[in-house]
């Protein structure tokens, strides 16, 4: 799953029309119930750097 959590800023509004969805994603991960569910289900949140490192470690053979 891919999320783009972002603060609401004028810069964000200027660069993408999807800013309301990004703000929703940001608020979603601040919700205590969502955070509890993530912990309870052992869901690990990672960023682009971690995803890149995982992909680089994959063997395509």
N, C-alpha and C positions, 0 to 999 in steps of 0.2 A: 504494500500500500504506500502511496506517496502523498505527503502532505506538504503544504507550503505555509507554515505558520509565520505570520508577520504582524508587527505593530502597525497601527493605522497612522500613516504619515502622508504628507502631501507628495513626497517623492514617490512612494508606493502607488498612490493614486495616479500619478503622472505616467508611470511606466507600464501599468497593467490595468485592464478593466476587471481582472479577477480579484481585485483587492478585497471585496467583501468576503469572498470564500477563504482568502488567506487569513483575514481577521477572525472568521469563524473557527478555522483550524487552530489559531493561537488560543482563542478563548476555550476551545474544547479541551486542550491539554492542560488548562489551568483548573478544570472542574475536578473537585476532589473525588467524585464517584468514578470518573474516567481514570484518574490516576490510580485509584484503588484497584480497579478492574485490570489495568495493565500490570500492576504488581502481582495481583492474585493469579493471573494467567501467565506470568513470567514472560511478558512481551517486552522485548528490549528495543528502545528507540535508538536509532542510529542516524547519523548525518551523511552527507555526500562523501566526505573523506573516508568514513568507515566502509561505506558501500563500495567505493573505488578500490580500497585495499582488499576487500573480500573478492571482488571481481578479478583483480589481478592475480589472486591466489588460485583461481579456478583453472583446471586443466581442460582443454577442449579436445583431447585426444582420446 
